[in-house]
Amino acid sequence: MMKKMNLMIKAKKNLKFLLYLFSFFIFFFITYISLPKLLNFSLDSIKKNLKIYNNININSISKVDYKIFPTPRLIILNSNFTIGKSIVELNNVELEIILSISKILSFKEVNYKKLLINKGSLKIKLNNINQLLTITDKHKKKLTFKKNNLILLQEEKVFFEINDALIKIVNLGESFFLDISGNFLNNKIFIKLDSLKKNKNNLILKLPKLDIEARVLFEKNKSNDVNGSFNLEIFNNLLKFNFIKKDNIKLSDGFTRTKLINSSFKGDVSFKPNFYARLNFEPSSLDTKNLFLFIQNFFLSNNTNNLALIKKINGIYKFKSKFEGTIINNNGEVLFKNFRVGRKKSYYFNAKIVEFGKKGKIQFNLVKTLKYKKDQSKKIEITGFLIPSRTRVIFEKFLIEGNNLSAKKIKEHENKFDDDVIQNSLNNVFNESKIDKYFKDIF
């Protein structure tokens, strides 16, 4: 019995000792992590280490707060700074410097594990995009942005903005990871960049609610040329191609699949001094009726955004296989040159959009060589205007074997074309059977 009581007393003493020891460690730990709050951190050390570990250039620090929880950290409010050579600009952000506990008392030489950048705005100019990867080697510490507005600028105007963004940047020496999530036009957006060994990069963009996913694989060779592949899916539409970026961007093995067209393509695109494309398409299928509706909605509507975009998509777009021809867009002038369409490509036409907007019109010149007897054929040439807003086709000239018909006869052919082909829908100008019958009835 006495032995048992002695063991109980001894156990109580041990427990009491452990409680004292535990309380001491708790007191010591709280005192340890709280002590820096009483001390003045070196502002020069903060600036220096931000530059060394994250390539951050901060001009001035007015005040530094210290917080214990959830982990010891320094807080710099309403901070403005840049990353790299002003590649990224941050304004009115809250900068949290998460301290290394093992070196927490080295307040004269601030040492930290990672950075949190909260709220405020993060601005990147589009002409600096290609420099972003060059600054990643300087990010030796983990960098996280929370609830920022990420803004891409084009000539000082907002081009692209992600609100309430969460951005994580992790550098693991030979690998670099960038994750962005946030809201774009009230839709969740996810962007992920993995930069692996030997400059191999994988960029993924997703807008799940809009069923949009883009993927870009690219790498830089010894000559600083960039080559890779691009893949974009929107609903059931697909765009993909391989590319090599030198002075311009050369595209190869391209393919597009939409409701309008399935086609392979290749060519080149340049962005300096302005956008200009030279692309060759070989369609395997084409919905001509819906294509005309697209042209009408894009080029012949009052949408001012479309009119501004028309002047920016300059280029030469050649088509062959199902049909042949070239579309030339030069500073808002849109030409359809040397088009051959129809069975056996028997229709030849040129056209020009001479006026944009809802009351716009298309000037055209159509040539058809028609066989009307076994060994006889006649060449028909029609010049006129197509006016979508009025659902009309107007004939100005009507030549048979080079001889222009009288105004009265031209008007008769125009009315017959309206009755037999148009029939209150301009889509019927792509109904080849109606067009063929119209021309055969002439003779």
C-alpha positions as CSV (number, residue, x, y, z in Angstrom):
1,M,0.0,0.0,0.0
2,M,2.8,2.4,0.9
3,K,4.6,1.5,-2.2
4,K,1.6,2.3,-4.3
5,M,1.1,5.7,-2.6
6,N,4.8,6.6,-3.1
7,L,4.4,5.8,-6.9
8,M,1.3,8.1,-7.0
9,I,3.1,11.0,-5.3
10,K,6.1,10.5,-7.6
11,A,3.8,10.6,-10.7
12,K,2.1,13.8,-9.4
13,K,5.5,15.4,-9.0
14,N,6.6,14.4,-12.5
15,L,3.3,15.7,-14.0
16,K,3.7,18.9,-12.1
17,F,7.3,19.2,-13.4
18,L,6.1,18.6,-17.0
19,L,3.4,21.2,-16.6
20,Y,5.9,23.8,-15.4
21,L,8.3,22.8,-18.2
22,F,5.5,23.1,-20.8
23,S,4.4,26.5,-19.4
24,F,8.0,27.7,-19.5
25,F,8.3,26.7,-23.2
26,I,5.0,28.4,-24.0
27,F,6.1,31.5,-22.2
28,F,9.5,31.4,-23.8
29,F,8.0,30.9,-27.3
30,I,5.4,33.7,-27.0
31,T,8.1,36.0,-25.6
32,Y,10.5,35.0,-28.4
33,I,8.1,35.7,-31.2
34,S,6.6,38.8,-29.5
35,L,9.9,40.5,-28.7
36,P,10.5,41.8,-32.3
37,K,7.4,44.0,-31.8
38,L,9.4,46.0,-29.3
39,L,12.3,46.4,-31.6
40,N,12.9,48.5,-34.8
41,F,13.5,46.5,-37.9
42,S,16.1,47.7,-40.4
43,L,14.2,49.4,-43.3
44,D,17.4,49.2,-45.4
45,S,17.6,45.4,-44.8
46,I,13.9,45.0,-45.8
47,K,14.5,46.9,-49.1
48,K,17.8,45.1,-49.7
49,N,16.4,41.6,-49.2
50,L,13.2,42.3,-51.2
51,K,15.5,43.2,-54.1
52,I,17.8,40.2,-53.6
53,Y,15.1,37.5,-53.1
54,N,12.2,38.8,-55.2
55,N,13.6,41.4,-57.5
56,I,11.3,44.0,-55.9
57,N,12.2,47.7,-56.0
58,I,10.5,49.6,-53.3
59,N,11.2,53.3,-53.0
60,S,10.0,54.2,-49.6
61,I,8.6,52.5,-46.5
62,S,6.7,54.8,-44.1
63,K,5.7,52.3,-41.5
64,V,6.2,48.7,-40.6
65,D,3.9,46.8,-38.3
66,Y,4.6,43.4,-36.6
67,K,2.1,40.7,-36.1
68,I,2.5,37.4,-34.3
69,F,-0.4,35.4,-35.7
70,P,-1.0,33.3,-37.6
71,T,2.8,33.4,-37.9
72,P,5.3,36.2,-37.2
73,R,5.3,38.7,-40.0
74,L,6.0,42.3,-40.9
75,I,3.2,44.3,-42.5
76,I,3.7,47.3,-44.8
77,L,0.5,49.0,-45.6
78,N,-0.4,51.1,-48.8
79,S,2.8,50.1,-50.4
80,N,3.8,50.9,-54.0
81,F,6.6,49.1,-55.8
82,T,7.8,47.5,-59.0
83,I,9.1,44.1,-59.9
84,G,12.1,43.9,-62.3
85,K,12.8,46.9,-64.4
86,S,9.2,48.2,-63.9
87,I,7.9,45.1,-65.7
88,V,5.2,44.7,-63.0
89,E,3.8,47.7,-61.2
90,L,1.9,47.3,-57.8
91,N,-0.1,50.1,-56.2
92,N,-1.9,50.4,-52.8
93,V,-1.1,46.9,-51.7
94,E,-0.6,45.4,-48.3
95,L,2.8,43.6,-48.2
96,E,3.2,40.8,-45.6
97,I,6.8,39.5,-45.0
98,I,6.6,36.1,-43.4
99,L,9.6,35.8,-41.2
100,S,11.8,32.8,-40.6
101,I,11.3,31.9,-36.9
102,S,14.8,30.6,-36.6
103,K,16.2,34.0,-37.3
104,I,13.4,36.1,-35.9
105,L,15.6,38.2,-33.6
106,S,17.9,39.2,-36.4
107,F,15.9,42.4,-36.8
108,K,18.9,44.3,-38.2
109,E,19.1,41.7,-41.1
110,V,15.5,40.8,-42.0
111,N,15.2,37.2,-43.2
112,Y,12.0,35.9,-44.6
113,K,10.4,32.7,-46.0
114,K,7.8,34.1,-48.3
115,L,5.8,37.2,-49.3
116,L,2.1,37.8,-49.3
117,I,0.8,40.7,-51.4
118,N,-2.8,41.6,-50.6
119,K,-5.4,43.8,-52.3
120,G,-4.5,46.8,-54.5
121,S,-3.7,46.5,-58.2
122,L,-1.0,44.7,-60.2
123,K,-0.4,46.2,-63.6
124,I,1.6,44.7,-66.5
125,K,2.1,46.4,-69.9
126,L,1.6,44.0,-72.8
127,N,4.9,45.0,-74.4
128,N,6.6,43.7,-71.3
129,I,4.9,40.3,-71.4
130,N,7.9,38.6,-73.1
131,Q,10.1,39.9,-70.2
132,L,8.1,38.2,-67.4
133,L,10.0,34.9,-67.7
134,T,13.3,36.7,-67.5
135,I,12.6,38.0,-64.0
136,T,11.5,34.6,-62.5
137,D,15.1,33.6,-61.7
138,K,15.2,36.5,-59.3
139,H,12.2,35.1,-57.3
140,K,14.1,33.0,-54.8
141,K,11.3,33.2,-52.2
142,K,7.7,32.1,-52.6
143,L,5.5,34.9,-53.7
144,T,1.7,34.9,-53.3
145,F,-0.9,37.6,-54.4
146,K,-4.3,37.7,-52.8
147,K,-7.4,39.6,-53.8
148,N,-5.5,41.7,-56.3
149,N,-6.8,43.3,-59.5
150,L,-4.5,42.0,-62.3
151,I,-4.5,44.5,-65.1
152,L,-2.9,44.1,-68.6
153,L,-2.4,47.4,-70.3
154,Q,-2.1,48.2,-74.0
155,E,-0.9,51.7,-74.7
156,E,-2.0,52.8,-71.2
157,K,-5.5,51.4,-71.8
158,V,-7.0,48.4,-70.0
159,F,-6.8,45.4,-72.3
160,F,-7.5,42.5,-69.9
161,E,-8.4,42.5,-66.2
162,I,-8.8,39.7,-63.6
163,N,-10.5,40.8,-60.4
164,D,-10.1,39.3,-56.9
165,A,-7.1,37.4,-58.2
166,L,-5.1,34.8,-56.3
167,I,-1.6,34.5,-57.8
168,K,1.1,32.1,-56.6
169,I,4.7,32.2,-57.8
170,V,7.1,29.4,-56.8
171,N,10.7,29.1,-58.0
172,L,12.4,25.7,-57.4
173,G,15.6,26.4,-59.1
174,E,15.3,24.6,-62.4
175,S,11.5,24.8,-62.3
176,F,9.1,27.8,-62.0
177,F,5.4,27.7,-61.4
178,L,2.8,30.4,-61.7
179,D,-0.9,29.9,-60.8
180,I,-3.6,32.6,-61.3
181,S,-7.3,32.3,-60.4
182,G,-9.9,35.0,-60.2
183,N,-12.9,36.6,-62.0
184,F,-12.9,37.7,-65.6
185,L,-16.1,39.3,-66.8
186,N,-18.0,37.7,-63.9
187,N,-16.6,34.2,-64.8
188,K,-14.0,32.2,-63.0
189,I,-10.7,32.0,-64.8
190,F,-7.7,29.8,-64.1
191,I,-4.2,30.3,-65.6
192,K,-1.3,28.0,-65.0
193,L,2.3,28.4,-66.2
194,D,4.9,25.6,-65.6
195,S,8.4,26.6,-66.7
196,L,10.5,23.4,-66.6
197,K,14.1,22.5,-67.4
198,K,15.7,23.8,-70.6
199,N,13.2,26.6,-71.1
200,K,10.3,24.3,-71.7
201,N,7.1,26.0,-70.8
202,N,3.5,24.9,-70.5
203,L,0.7,27.6,-70.3
204,I,-2.9,26.6,-69.6
205,L,-5.9,29.0,-69.5
206,K,-9.5,27.8,-68.6
207,L,-12.9,29.5,-68.4
208,P,-15.0,26.6,-67.3
209,K,-18.4,28.2,-67.5
210,L,-17.7,29.5,-71.0
211,D,-16.3,26.1,-72.0
212,I,-13.0,27.7,-73.0
213,E,-9.6,26.1,-72.7
214,A,-6.3,27.2,-74.2
215,R,-2.9,25.4,-74.0
216,V,0.4,26.7,-75.2
217,L,3.6,24.7,-75.2
218,F,6.8,26.7,-76.0
219,E,10.5,26.6,-75.6
220,K,13.4,28.9,-76.4
221,N,16.4,27.6,-78.4
222,K,20.1,28.8,-78.3
223,S,19.3,31.4,-81.0
224,N,16.5,32.8,-78.7
225,D,13.9,31.8,-81.2
226,V,10.7,30.5,-79.6
227,N,8.9,27.4,-81.0
228,G,5.9,25.5,-79.7
229,S,2.2,24.7,-80.2
230,F,-1.1,26.4,-79.6
231,N,-4.4,24.7,-78.9
232,L,-7.7,26.5,-78.2
233,E,-11.2,24.9,-77.7
234,I,-14.4,26.9,-77.3
235,F,-17.5,24.8,-77.0
236,N,-17.1,22.5,-80.0
237,N,-14.8,24.8,-81.9
238,L,-11.1,24.1,-82.3
239,L,-8.1,26.1,-83.3
240,K,-4.6,24.6,-83.2
241,F,-1.2,25.2,-84.9
242,N,2.5,24.9,-84.4
243,F,4.6,28.1,-84.4
244,I,8.2,29.5,-84.5
245,K,8.7,33.0,-83.3
246,K,11.5,35.0,-84.9
247,D,11.0,38.5,-86.2
248,N,7.5,37.3,-86.9
249,I,5.5,34.2,-86.1
250,K,5.5,31.4,-88.6
251,L,2.5,29.0,-88.3
252,S,2.4,25.4,-89.6
253,D,0.2,22.3,-89.3
254,G,-2.7,24.6,-88.4
255,F,-6.3,23.4,-88.2
256,T,-9.6,25.1,-87.4
257,R,-13.0,23.5,-86.8
258,T,-16.1,25.7,-86.4
259,K,-19.7,25.6,-87.5
260,L,-18.7,27.6,-90.5
261,I,-15.6,26.0,-91.7
262,N,-13.2,23.0,-91.3
263,S,-9.8,23.9,-92.7
264,S,-6.1,23.4,-92.5
265,F,-3.9,26.4,-92.7
266,K,-0.3,27.8,-92.5
267,G,1.4,31.2,-92.9
268,D,2.9,33.9,-90.8
269,V,1.7,36.7,-88.5
270,S,3.6,39.8,-87.3
271,F,2.6,42.3,-84.6
272,K,5.2,45.1,-85.2
273,P,4.6,47.8,-86.1
274,N,1.0,46.6,-86.5
275,F,-0.8,43.3,-86.8
276,Y,-0.5,41.7,-90.2
277,A,-1.2,38.1,-91.3
278,R,-0.5,36.1,-94.4
279,L,-2.4,32.8,-94.1
280,N,-3.2,30.1,-96.6
281,F,-6.4,28.0,-96.0
282,E,-7.4,24.7,-97.5
283,P,-11.0,24.1,-96.4
284,S,-12.5,20.6,-96.3
285,S,-16.0,22.0,-95.6
286,L,-17.7,25.4,-95.6
287,D,-21.2,26.5,-94.7
288,T,-21.5,29.4,-97.2
289,K,-24.9,30.6,-95.9
290,N,-23.8,31.0,-92.4
291,L,-20.5,32.5,-93.6
292,F,-22.4,35.2,-95.4
293,L,-24.4,35.9,-92.2
294,F,-21.1,36.2,-90.3
295,I,-19.8,38.6,-92.9
296,Q,-23.0,40.6,-92.7
297,N,-23.0,40.7,-88.8
298,F,-19.3,41.5,-88.6
299,F,-18.7,43.9,-91.4
300,L,-22.2,45.3,-92.1
301,S,-23.6,46.1,-88.7
302,N,-23.5,49.2,-86.5
303,N,-21.2,47.6,-83.9
304,T,-18.5,50.2,-83.4
305,N,-16.2,47.6,-81.8
306,N,-16.3,45.5,-85.0
307,L,-15.6,48.6,-87.1
308,A,-12.5,49.4,-85.0
309,L,-11.3,45.7,-85.1
310,I,-11.7,45.6,-89.0
311,K,-8.9,48.2,-89.2
312,K,-6.6,46.1,-87.0
313,I,-6.9,42.7,-88.7
314,N,-4.9,43.6,-91.8
315,G,-3.6,40.7,-93.9
316,I,-3.9,38.5,-96.9
317,Y,-6.0,35.4,-96.5
318,K,-5.8,32.9,-99.4
319,F,-8.2,29.9,-99.9
320,K,-8.0,26.9,-102.1
321,S,-9.4,23.4,-102.5
322,K,-13.2,23.6,-102.0
323,F,-13.0,27.1,-103.6
324,E,-10.3,29.5,-104.5
325,G,-9.7,33.2,-103.8
326,T,-8.0,35.8,-101.7
327,I,-9.4,38.2,-99.0
328,I,-7.3,41.3,-98.5
329,N,-7.8,43.6,-95.6
330,N,-5.8,46.8,-95.7
331,N,-6.6,49.5,-93.1
332,G,-10.3,48.9,-93.3
333,E,-10.5,48.3,-97.1
334,V,-11.8,44.7,-97.6
335,L,-11.3,43.1,-101.0
336,F,-12.4,39.6,-102.3
337,K,-10.1,38.9,-105.2
338,N,-10.1,36.2,-107.9
339,F,-12.7,33.9,-106.3
340,R,-13.7,30.7,-108.1
341,V,-16.7,29.0,-106.5
342,G,-19.4,26.5,-107.4
343,R,-19.2,23.0,-108.9
344,K,-16.0,22.8,-111.0
345,K,-15.3,26.4,-109.8
346,S,-17.4,27.7,-112.7
347,Y,-18.2,31.1,-111.1
348,Y,-15.6,33.8,-111.0
349,F,-16.0,37.0,-109.0
350,N,-14.3,39.9,-107.4
351,A,-15.9,42.0,-104.7
352,K,-15.3,45.0,-102.4
353,I,-17.0,46.2,-99.3
354,V,-17.4,49.9,-100.3
355,E,-19.4,50.9,-97.2
356,F,-19.5,49.5,-93.6
357,G,-22.2,49.6,-91.1
358,K,-25.9,48.6,-91.1
359,K,-26.5,50.4,-94.4
360,G,-23.3,49.1,-95.9
361,K,-23.0,47.5,-99.4
362,I,-20.8,45.2,-101.4
363,Q,-19.7,46.0,-104.9
364,F,-19.2,42.8,-107.1
365,N,-18.2,41.7,-110.5
366,L,-19.4,38.2,-111.5
367,V,-18.3,36.2,-114.5
368,K,-19.9,33.0,-115.7
369,T,-19.2,31.0,-118.9
370,L,-22.4,29.2,-119.7
371,K,-22.8,26.3,-122.1
372,Y,-26.2,26.5,-123.7
373,K,-25.7,24.2,-126.7
374,K,-23.5,21.1,-127.2
375,D,-20.5,23.0,-128.6
376,Q,-21.5,26.6,-127.8
377,S,-21.0,28.8,-124.8
378,K,-21.4,32.4,-123.9
379,K,-19.6,34.5,-121.4
380,I,-21.8,36.5,-119.0
381,E,-20.5,39.3,-116.8
382,I,-22.5,41.2,-114.2
383,T,-21.4,44.2,-112.2
384,G,-23.5,45.6,-109.4
385,F,-24.1,46.0,-105.7
386,L,-25.3,43.7,-102.9
387,I,-27.2,45.6,-100.2
388,P,-28.0,43.4,-97.1
389,S,-30.2,46.1,-95.4
390,R,-32.6,46.1,-98.3
391,T,-32.2,42.4,-99.2
392,R,-31.4,43.6,-102.7
393,V,-29.0,42.9,-105.5
394,I,-28.7,45.7,-108.0
395,F,-27.3,45.2,-111.5
396,E,-25.4,48.1,-113.0
397,K,-24.0,46.3,-116.0
398,F,-25.0,43.1,-117.7
399,L,-22.7,42.0,-120.5
400,I,-23.1,39.0,-122.8
401,E,-20.1,38.2,-124.9
402,G,-18.8,41.7,-124.0
403,N,-21.9,43.5,-125.2
404,N,-23.7,45.5,-122.5
405,L,-27.5,45.2,-122.5
406,S,-29.8,48.2,-122.4
407,A,-30.9,49.7,-119.1
408,K,-34.4,48.3,-119.7
409,K,-33.1,44.8,-120.3
410,I,-30.7,45.0,-117.3
411,K,-33.7,45.9,-115.1
412,E,-35.6,42.9,-116.4
413,H,-32.7,40.5,-115.5
414,E,-32.4,42.2,-112.1
415,N,-36.1,41.7,-111.3
416,K,-36.0,38.1,-112.5
417,F,-32.9,37.5,-110.3
418,D,-34.9,38.9,-107.4
419,D,-37.9,36.7,-108.1
420,D,-36.2,33.5,-109.0
421,V,-33.1,33.6,-106.7
422,I,-33.2,36.1,-103.9
423,Q,-36.8,35.4,-102.8
424,N,-36.6,37.7,-99.8
425,S,-33.3,36.1,-98.6
426,L,-29.8,37.0,-99.6
427,N,-28.7,33.6,-98.4
428,N,-30.0,32.3,-101.7
429,V,-27.1,33.9,-103.6
430,F,-25.2,30.8,-102.4
431,N,-27.9,28.4,-103.7
432,E,-26.1,27.1,-106.7
433,S,-29.0,25.2,-108.2
434,K,-31.1,28.4,-108.2
435,I,-28.2,30.4,-109.7
436,D,-27.6,27.7,-112.4
437,K,-31.3,27.7,-113.4
438,Y,-31.4,31.5,-113.5
439,F,-28.5,31.6,-116.0
440,K,-29.9,28.7,-118.1
441,D,-33.2,30.4,-118.4
442,I,-31.5,33.5,-120.0
443,F,-31.1,31.5,-123.2
